[in-house]
Amino acid sequence: MRIQLSSAILLIAAATLLLHQPTDPITDQLKAAYDKSMASMDCGACVSALAITKHFDRRNRQGVLNAFKKLCPSIKKQTPDVCDGMTDRYGAHFLDVLEHADINGDDGKLICYGLYGKCPAPPLPESALRFPKPRPVNPTAPPHSGELVDVLHLSDWHVDQDYSAGAEAQCDRPQCCRKYPGASATPTRAASSWGDYNCDTPAKLAADMLKFIPKVTKANFTILTGDIPAHDTWLGTIESTKEVEHTAYKTMSRLPSKIYPTIGNHESFPASLFNTPSTGSDKWLYDSLADEWSRWLPADSLASARHYGAYSVSPAAGLRIISLNTNFCYKQSFFNYANSDDTDPFGEIQWLIKQLQAAEDAHERVWIIGHVGPTMTDCLLSWSSQYKEVIQRYSPHVVAEQFFGHKHYDDFALYYAAGGAKSAENAISTAWVGPSVTPLGNLNSGFRVYKVDTKSWNVFDSLTYVADISKGSEWDATGATPDWHLEYSARAAFGPYAPIADNKALSPSWWYDVATAFEKDDAAFQKFWLYRSKSSGRIGACPADGACPSEIICRLKIGDGAETCPNTSGIYRRSDSEPTTKVRSSQSVLGQQFLSEWDRPLCGTSMDPLSVVY
C-alpha cells in the first residue's frame, strides 16, 4: 500500500483550498477534482501543481500540512497514524525544497521528471569532467594469481526490532508483522517467528544467519551494501534511528571478518533524505556512522566518512575499496532537487576520480561499493552519466568489480567501453547487485560469498545462500531452525550456457554472453528468473512468449540508466523504487521507462517515505 508520490503533490495543492472552506463536502469535491486531474496530468500541469503548492505554502505552511493530513486517509486509504507520521517527518522538508527551487525553470521540470515521471528526461549537459591523466592506451587487467579467497556480501539488512511473531502479516499499514493498536486478535495470516514475505527481517532470523555463515565460509572480509533500518518510515526519530543502526552493527560484529559498509537510503532520518550543500547538513548521521564503523575502519577512512559518508580503505595488499554515498543520485531524496545546477553534491565524483587516479598510479585494483546502483533508474541521469564516464576511464585495468544493493533482487548490470557497441568484446565492468537479507517483497532471505583472485581481485565464482521463508510456520511447529543452504553457484549454473575455462574469472564479457544465452535459451533465463527471487518462486511468471524476458534481459545488458528498453507491456514505472502503473499506450511515455509487474520494485514498494506521503 503506497500513496503515489506523483499524485500527492496535487493532493497538497488541492488540500490547501480547504483553508478557505469550512464544510466537509468540499473534501469530496476536492477528491473528485484531484482524481480527474491526475488522470490527465502532464508536465505542465505537474509544474503548475508545484507552483501552486509553493504559493500556498508561503501563505500558511501549517495549514497546508494540516489539510493534507485531513485528506490523506480518505483519498489514499492509509491509516491516520501513517498519514500524520509521514506528513510530520517529510512535509516541511519537501516544502523547503520547493522554496529553494526555481519551480518555473529547470528545477520544476527536474522534480516532475525525477519524482513523478511527468516531464521528459532533462537533456544531459556536455561533460565537464576532467581527469588528471589520459586513459592509457589499450589498458588491461593484471593476470590472475590462481589463489582464491572468500568475500562475504550482505545487503539490505532491514531488521525490524518490533517484529512480533503471531502478528498480522497482511495489515492495513505499510509495515506489517507488528502489534498495532486496534489490531484483530485473530490475524488473517499470522507471522511466523522466522519471518514473512510481506515483512522485514526478524532479529531472530538475522541472528540465525550470522550463526550459519561461518559454517560455509572463512571470509577474508565482508562488504555490506547498505540499508539497515526497517521500512517503518512514518515512525521514529533521529535517536531511534541511531539506536537501530547501533544494534545492527553491533550484531553484525559477531562475524569474524572485518566489515566494509556503505550507506543505504534508509540510514538517514527521515529515510531517503540526504542533505546537499544547498539544503543543510547531516553531520549527525555521518558522525554516528563513523562511530559505528570505527569497529572496522582505520582513522583516515573514518575522517573521510565524517564528511558525507564516503571513504577509501585497503583491506589487502593491492586492493582498494571505495565506498560511495550513492544517495546523492537517488531520485527519491528530494534534497537533490533544490539546486539542479549541482550535479555532484559535495564533489563526490571528483573525489572518486582522485581515488581512482591514486590507485592507477600505485597499480592497485579497486572495488567500488554503494547502495543505489548508478545503472538503476532510481539514479539521477546527471549523476549516473558522470559515474559511467569515470568507470569508462578507469576500467578494466583499475576497477576490478562493483557491488550494490537496494533492489533486494539477485541481479547484475554491465558497463561498456566509451564509443563502442554493446558487445562481449566491449564489456569492461560488472555491477553486482547483492541479494537482500530481508524477505520483504516475496523473496527468500539470502547472502552471497564470492571466490576472488588475490591479485586481479576479480570474482571467479558467486555462491548465493538462502533460507526458504515459506517454511517459517513449519519451523515454529517443529522447533526446527531455518534451512540455510547453497541456492546456486553462478559458474555452475550458467557455465553450461556460456562456457568458461576454469582459469577465467566471471568477467563482464562472460556475463554478456550469459545474458545473450538468456535471449536464445528460455531454460537458461528461467533459471536466472528463479534465482532472482532467491528461489521463492513468488514474483510472478516470466514466460518466453511474453514481453517479460526481453525487458529483463535488456536491463541486464543496457549499461546505462539514461537509456530505455523497448517493451510492449503497457505498464509504466518511473524508477526501481516505484510501483508499476498502467498506462494507455505501449510506447515510451515522456522519455521514461515502461516496466512491468514482473519487474516490480521492492525497496520501498510498500514503505517508501515519499510514496506514502506524497
C-alpha positions in Angstrom: 0.0 0.0 0.0 1.6 3.3 -1.1 0.3 6.8 -1.6 1.6 7.7 -5.1 4.4 10.2 -4.9 3.3 11.8 -8.2 -0.3 12.3 -7.2 0.0 13.6 -3.7 1.7 16.9 -4.6 -1.5 17.7 -6.4 -3.3 16.5 -3.4 -1.4 19.0 -1.2 -2.2 21.8 -3.7 -5.9 20.9 -3.6 -5.8 20.4 0.1 -4.6 24.0 0.6 -8.0 25.1 -0.6 -9.5 23.6 2.5 -8.0 26.6 4.4 -10.8 28.7 2.9 -13.6 26.1 3.0 -15.2 25.3 6.4 -17.5 22.4 5.4 -16.7 18.7 4.8 -18.5 18.5 1.4 -15.6 20.5 0.0 -13.4 17.5 0.8 -15.5 15.3 -1.6 -15.3 17.9 -4.3 -11.6 18.2 -3.9 -11.2 14.4 -4.1 -13.2 14.3 -7.3 -11.2 17.2 -8.8 -7.9 15.6 -7.7 -8.8 12.2 -9.2 -9.8 13.8 -12.5 -6.7 16.0 -12.7 -4.3 13.1 -12.0 -5.9 11.1 -14.8 -4.7 13.6 -17.4 -1.8 15.2 -15.6 1.1 16.2 -17.9 4.5 18.0 -17.5 3.0 21.5 -17.5 0.2 20.5 -15.0 2.8 19.0 -12.7 4.9 22.1 -12.7 1.8 24.2 -12.1 0.9 22.0 -9.2 4.3 22.5 -7.6 4.0 26.3 -8.2 0.5 26.3 -6.5 1.8 24.3 -3.6 4.7 26.7 -3.2 2.4 29.7 -3.3 0.1 28.4 -0.6 3.0 27.2 1.5 4.3 30.8 1.7 0.9 31.9 2.9 0.2 29.2 5.5 2.6 26.2 5.8 0.9 24.6 8.8 -2.4 24.9 7.0 -1.0 23.0 4.0 0.2 20.2 6.2 -3.0 20.0 8.2 -5.1 19.9 5.1 -3.0 17.0 3.8 -3.5 15.1 7.0 -7.2 15.6 6.7 -7.5 14.4 3.1 -4.9 11.6 3.2 -6.8 8.8 4.9 -9.9 9.0 2.7 -8.1 9.6 -0.6 -5.1 7.3 -0.3 -6.6 4.7 2.1 -3.8 5.0 4.6 -4.4 4.9 8.3 -4.5 8.3 10.1 -1.3 7.5 12.1 0.6 6.7 8.9 -0.6 9.9 7.2 0.2 12.0 10.3 3.6 10.4 10.9 4.7 10.8 7.3 3.5 14.3 6.9 5.2 15.3 10.2 8.5 13.8 9.1 8.6 14.7 5.4 6.2 17.6 4.7 8.2 20.5 5.8 11.4 19.2 4.2 9.6 18.9 0.8 8.2 22.3 1.1 11.6 23.7 2.0 12.9 22.2 -1.3 10.2 23.9 -3.2 11.2 27.1 -1.6 14.8 26.7 -2.7 13.9 25.5 -6.2 13.2 27.6 -9.3 9.8 25.9 -10.0 9.1 27.6 -13.3 12.6 26.9 -14.5 14.7 23.8 -14.8 14.2 22.8 -11.2 10.5 22.3 -11.5 10.8 20.2 -14.6 13.6 18.1 -13.0 11.3 17.5 -9.9 8.4 16.5 -12.2 10.7 14.1 -14.1 12.6 12.6 -11.2 9.8 12.2 -8.6 6.7 11.9 -10.8 7.7 10.9 -14.3 5.6 13.6 -15.7 8.2 15.6 -17.6 10.7 14.5 -20.2 14.2 13.5 -19.0 16.3 16.7 -19.0 19.0 16.9 -21.6 22.3 15.9 -20.2 24.8 18.8 -20.3 28.1 18.4 -22.1 30.5 16.6 -19.7 32.6 18.9 -17.6 34.7 16.1 -16.1 38.4 16.4 -16.3 40.8 13.6 -15.5 44.3 14.1 -14.1 45.8 11.9 -16.7 44.7 10.5 -20.0 43.4 6.9 -20.2 46.3 4.5 -21.0 46.4 3.0 -24.5 44.7 -0.4 -24.5 44.8 -0.9 -20.7 44.4 -4.4 -19.5 43.6 -6.0 -16.1 46.5 -7.7 -14.3 46.9 -11.5 -14.6 45.3 -13.8 -12.0 47.4 -15.3 -9.2 45.4 -18.5 -9.1 44.9 -18.1 -5.4 41.3 -17.6 -4.3 39.9 -16.1 -1.1 36.3 -15.8 0.1 34.5 -12.4 0.4 31.1 -12.2 2.1 28.4 -9.8 0.7 25.5 -8.7 2.9 22.8 -6.3 1.7 19.5 -4.7 2.7 19.6 -5.9 6.3 16.3 -4.2 7.3 15.9 -5.9 10.6 12.6 -4.9 12.3 13.2 -4.7 16.1 9.5 -4.5 16.6 8.7 -7.7 14.6 6.2 -9.7 16.6 5.5 -13.4 15.9 1.8 -14.1 15.5 1.0 -10.5 14.5 -0.9 -9.7 11.3 1.2 -10.2 8.2 -1.5 -8.7 5.9 -2.1 -5.5 7.7 -3.5 -2.1 6.7 -0.2 -0.3 7.2 2.9 -0.2 5.0 4.9 -2.3 7.5 3.3 -5.4 8.9 4.1 -8.2 11.4 3.8 -5.8 14.3 1.3 -5.3 17.1 -0.5 -2.2 16.2 -3.3 -0.6 18.3 -6.7 -2.0 17.4 -5.4 -5.0 15.5 -7.6 -8.1 15.4 -6.8 -10.8 17.9 -7.3 -13.3 15.1 -5.0 -12.3 12.2 -5.7 -13.1 8.6 -2.2 -14.5 8.3 -0.1 -14.8 11.5 3.5 -14.0 11.1 5.9 -16.9 11.9 8.7 -16.1 14.3 11.2 -16.6 11.4 9.7 -14.1 9.0 7.1 -13.4 6.4 7.3 -12.5 2.7 5.3 -9.3 3.5 7.6 -8.1 6.3 11.1 -7.1 7.2 13.7 -9.3 8.8 13.0 -10.6 12.4 16.1 -10.2 14.6 15.8 -13.9 15.2 16.3 -14.7 11.5 19.3 -12.4 11.2 21.0 -13.9 14.2 20.5 -17.4 12.8 22.0 -16.3 9.5 25.1 -14.9 11.2 25.4 -18.1 13.1 25.3 -20.1 9.9 27.7 -18.0 7.8 30.9 -19.3 9.4 29.9 -22.8 8.6 30.2 -22.2 4.9 32.9 -19.5 4.6 36.0 -18.2 6.3 35.6 -14.8 4.6 38.7 -12.7 4.2 36.5 -9.7 4.6 32.8 -8.6 4.2 31.1 -5.9 2.2 27.8 -4.5 3.4 25.9 -2.6 0.7 23.5 -0.6 2.9 20.0 -0.3 4.3 20.0 -1.1 8.0 16.7 0.2 9.4 13.2 -1.3 8.7 10.7 0.3 6.3 8.7 1.9 9.1 9.4 5.4 7.6 6.4 7.1 9.2 7.8 6.4 12.7 11.0 7.0 14.6 13.3 9.9 15.4 17.0 10.6 14.9 17.8 9.0 18.2 15.8 5.8 17.4 17.4 5.6 14.0 20.9 5.8 15.6 19.9 3.1 18.1 18.6 0.8 15.4 21.9 1.2 13.5 24.0 0.7 16.6 22.2 -2.5 17.4 22.6 -3.8 13.8 26.3 -3.0 13.5 27.0 -4.5 17.0 25.1 -7.6 16.0 27.0 -8.0 12.7 30.3 -7.5 14.5 29.8 -11.1 15.7 31.2 -12.1 12.3 34.9 -13.0 12.5 35.9 -10.8 9.5 36.1 -7.1 9.1 33.1 -5.4 7.5 33.3 -2.6 5.0 29.9 -0.9 4.9 28.3 1.6 2.6 25.4 3.9 3.3 21.9 3.0 2.2 18.9 5.3 1.7 17.3 4.1 4.9 20.2 5.0 7.1 19.2 8.7 7.2 16.3 10.3 9.1 13.9 10.9 7.6 14.7 7.9 5.5 15.9 8.5 1.9 16.6 12.2 2.5 20.2 13.3 2.3 21.1 17.0 2.6 23.2 18.6 -0.1 25.2 21.9 0.2 22.0 23.7 -0.9 19.8 22.3 1.8 21.8 21.7 5.0 23.9 19.2 6.9 23.7 15.6 8.0 26.6 15.8 10.3 24.8 13.8 13.0 24.4 10.9 10.5 27.9 10.8 9.3 29.4 11.2 12.7 27.1 8.4 14.0 28.0 6.1 11.2 31.7 6.8 11.5 31.5 6.0 15.2 29.8 2.6 14.4 32.2 1.9 11.5 35.2 2.5 13.8 34.9 -1.2 14.6 36.4 -1.9 11.2 37.8 1.2 9.5 41.1 3.0 10.1 41.3 6.6 11.2 41.9 8.1 7.8 38.9 6.3 6.3 36.7 7.4 9.2 37.8 11.0 8.7 36.6 10.8 5.1 33.3 9.2 6.1 32.5 12.0 8.5 32.3 14.4 5.6 29.4 12.8 3.6 29.6 9.0 4.2 32.2 8.1 1.5 35.6 6.6 2.2 38.5 4.6 0.8 40.2 1.7 2.5 42.7 -1.1 1.7 41.6 -4.5 3.1 44.5 -6.3 1.4 47.7 -5.5 -0.4 47.0 -4.3 -4.0 43.2 -3.7 -3.3 41.4 -0.5 -2.5 37.7 -0.4 -1.6 35.9 2.8 -2.4 32.6 3.2 -0.6 30.3 5.8 -2.2 27.3 7.6 -0.9 25.2 7.0 -4.0 22.2 8.6 -2.3 23.3 11.8 -3.9 22.0 10.3 -7.1 18.8 8.9 -5.6 15.7 10.3 -7.2 13.6 10.0 -4.0 16.0 12.1 -2.0 14.2 15.3 -2.9 17.0 17.4 -1.4 18.7 16.6 -4.7 16.3 18.9 -6.5 17.0 22.1 -4.5 19.6 23.1 -7.0 19.6 21.4 -10.4 22.9 23.0 -11.3 24.7 21.0 -8.5 25.1 17.6 -10.3 27.9 16.5 -8.0 26.9 17.3 -4.4 29.9 17.7 -2.2 32.2 16.9 -5.1 31.9 13.1 -4.6 32.5 12.3 -8.3 35.7 14.4 -8.2 36.8 12.7 -5.0 36.2 9.3 -6.7 38.4 10.4 -9.6 41.2 11.3 -7.2 40.9 7.9 -5.5 41.0 6.0 -8.8 43.9 8.0 -10.1 45.8 7.3 -7.0 45.0 3.6 -7.4 46.1 3.7 -11.1 49.4 5.4 -10.1 50.0 2.8 -7.4 49.0 -0.2 -9.7 46.2 -1.1 -7.3 42.9 -2.8 -8.1 39.7 -1.2 -6.9 36.3 -2.4 -5.7 33.5 0.2 -5.7 30.7 -0.4 -3.3 27.5 1.6 -2.9 23.8 1.1 -2.3 21.7 2.6 -5.2 23.4 1.3 -8.4 24.1 4.0 -11.0 22.6 1.9 -13.7 19.3 1.7 -11.8 16.5 4.0 -12.9 16.4 5.3 -9.3 19.6 7.2 -10.0 19.5 10.8 -11.5 20.9 10.8 -15.0 23.2 13.8 -14.4 25.0 11.8 -11.7 24.9 8.4 -13.3 26.2 9.7 -16.6 29.2 11.2 -14.8 29.8 8.0 -12.9 29.7 6.0 -16.2 32.3 8.3 -17.7 34.5 7.6 -14.7 34.1 3.8 -15.0 34.9 4.0 -18.7 38.1 5.9 -17.9 39.4 3.5 -15.2 38.1 0.1 -16.4 39.1 -2.6 -16.7 42.7 -2.0 -15.5 41.8 -0.3 -12.2 38.2 -1.0 -11.4 38.0 -4.8 -10.8 34.4 -5.1 -9.6 31.4 -3.0 -8.5 28.9 -4.1 -5.8 25.5 -2.5 -5.0 22.2 -3.4 -3.2 18.9 -1.6 -2.9 16.8 -3.7 -5.3 16.5 -6.8 -3.0 16.7 -9.0 -6.1 19.7 -11.0 -7.1 20.8 -9.1 -10.2 23.7 -7.6 -12.2 24.4 -4.9 -14.8 27.2 -4.2 -17.3 29.3 -1.3 -18.4 30.9 -0.9 -21.8 33.9 1.0 -23.3 33.2 4.5 -24.4 32.0 4.9 -28.0 31.8 1.1 -28.6 28.8 -1.1 -29.3 27.3 -3.2 -26.5 29.1 -6.5 -27.0 31.1 -9.0 -25.1 34.3 -7.5 -26.6 33.4 -4.0 -25.3 32.1 -5.1 -21.8 34.5 -3.6 -19.3 32.9 -3.8 -15.8 30.2 -5.7 -13.9 27.9 -4.2 -11.3 26.9 -7.0 -9.0 23.6 -6.4 -7.1 23.6 -8.4 -3.9 20.5 -10.3 -2.6 18.8 -8.9 0.4 18.7 -10.3 3.9 15.1 -9.1 4.2 12.4 -11.3 2.7 10.2 -8.3 2.1 8.6 -8.4 -1.3 8.1 -12.2 -1.7 11.7 -13.1 -1.7 13.7 -15.5 0.4 16.3 -14.2 2.8 19.9 -14.5 1.4 23.5 -13.6 1.3 26.4 -14.2 -1.0 30.0 -15.5 -1.0 32.5 -14.5 -3.7 35.5 -16.6 -4.7 38.1 -13.9 -5.5 41.6 -14.0 -7.0 44.1 -12.3 -4.7 46.0 -10.5 -7.5 43.4 -9.4 -10.1 40.7 -9.2 -7.4 38.2 -10.4 -9.9 35.4 -12.8 -9.0 35.8 -16.4 -10.0 32.5 -17.6 -8.6 29.5 -16.3 -6.8 27.7 -18.6 -4.3 24.3 -17.5 -3.1 22.8 -18.9 0.1 19.2 -18.7 1.0 16.6 -19.8 3.6 13.1 -20.8 2.4 10.8 -18.4 4.4 7.7 -20.2 3.3 8.7 -22.9 5.9 8.6 -20.4 8.8 5.4 -21.8 10.4 6.7 -25.3 10.0 9.9 -24.4 11.8 7.9 -22.9 14.6 5.7 -26.0 14.9 8.6 -28.5 14.9 11.2 -26.5 16.8 13.5 -26.5 13.7 15.7 -23.7 12.5 16.0 -22.2 9.0 17.3 -24.4 6.2 20.1 -22.1 5.1 21.6 -23.8 2.0 23.5 -23.1 -1.2 21.0 -21.9 -3.8 23.4 -21.8 -6.7 26.9 -21.2 -8.0 27.0 -18.7 -10.8 29.7 -20.6 -12.6 28.0 -24.0 -12.3 24.5 -22.6 -13.1 25.3 -20.6 -16.1 28.6 -22.1 -17.3 26.8 -24.7 -19.4 25.1 -21.9 -21.4 28.2 -19.7 -21.7 31.2 -22.0 -21.4 34.1 -20.6 -19.3 37.6 -22.1 -18.6 38.5 -22.9 -15.1 41.3 -20.3 -15.1 39.0 -17.5 -16.2 37.1 -15.1 -14.0 33.4 -14.3 -14.3 34.2 -11.3 -16.4 31.9 -8.7 -17.8 32.3 -10.4 -21.2 31.2 -13.7 -19.8 28.2 -12.1 -18.2 27.3 -10.5 -21.5 27.5 -14.0 -23.0 25.3 -15.3 -20.2 22.7 -12.6 -20.9 22.8 -13.4 -24.6 22.2 -17.0 -23.8 19.1 -15.9 -21.9 17.8 -14.4 -25.2 18.3 -17.7 -27.0 17.5 -20.4 -24.4 14.5 -20.0 -22.2 15.7 -22.7 -19.8 18.7 -20.6 -19.0 16.6 -17.5 -18.5 14.0 -19.3 -16.3 16.9 -20.5 -14.1 18.0 -16.9 -13.7 14.5 -15.8 -13.1 14.1 -18.3 -10.2 17.4 -17.3 -8.7 16.4 -13.6 -9.0 13.8 -14.1 -6.3 16.2 -16.3 -4.3 14.1 -19.3 -5.3 11.0 -18.1 -3.6 9.1 -18.6 -6.9 6.7 -15.8 -5.8 7.5 -12.9 -8.0 5.3 -13.9 -10.9 5.9 -15.8 -14.2 8.1 -14.5 -16.9 7.0 -16.7 -19.9 9.0 -16.9 -23.1 6.1 -15.9 -25.2 5.6 -12.6 -23.4 7.4 -9.3 -23.2 8.9 -10.0 -19.8 12.2 -11.8 -20.8 13.2 -9.1 -23.3 12.6 -6.3 -20.8 14.6 -8.0 -18.1 17.5 -9.0 -20.3 17.6 -5.5 -21.7 18.0 -4.1 -18.2 20.9 -6.5 -17.6 22.8 -5.5 -20.8 21.9 -1.9 -21.2 24.7 -0.5 -19.0 23.2 3.0 -18.7 20.4 4.4 -16.6 19.8 7.0 -19.2 18.7 4.5 -21.8 15.3 2.8 -22.2 14.4 -0.7 -23.0 11.7 -1.5 -25.7 8.7 -3.4 -24.4 5.1 -3.9 -25.0 3.8 -4.5 -21.5 1.7 -1.3 -21.3 2.9 -0.8 -17.8 4.9 2.2 -16.7 7.3 2.7 -13.9 9.3 5.8 -13.0 12.1 4.1 -11.0 13.3 1.0 -9.4 11.5 2.1 -6.2 8.2 2.9 -7.7 5.3 0.5 -8.2 4.0 -0.1 -11.6 1.2 1.9 -13.1 -1.0 1.0 -16.1 -1.0 3.5 -18.9 -2.9 3.8 -22.1 -0.1 3.3 -24.6 2.5 0.6 -25.0 5.1 3.2 -26.2 7.5 5.1 -24.0 6.0 8.0 -22.2 7.9 11.3 -21.9 11.2 9.5 -22.4 10.6 7.4 -19.3 10.6 3.6 -19.0 7.8 1.2 -19.1 8.3 -1.7 -16.8 6.0 -4.5 -15.8 4.6 -6.1 -12.8 7.2 -8.9 -13.2 9.9 -6.4 -12.5 8.1 -4.9 -9.5 10.5 -2.9 -7.3 10.9 -4.0 -3.7 12.9 -1.5 -1.7 10.1 0.9 -0.8 7.4 -0.9 -2.7 5.1 -0.5 0.2 7.1 1.5 2.6 9.0 4.2 0.7 8.5 7.5 2.5 7.9 9.7 -0.5 5.3 7.4 -2.0 3.5 7.1 1.3 3.4 10.8 1.9 3.3 12.5 -1.4 
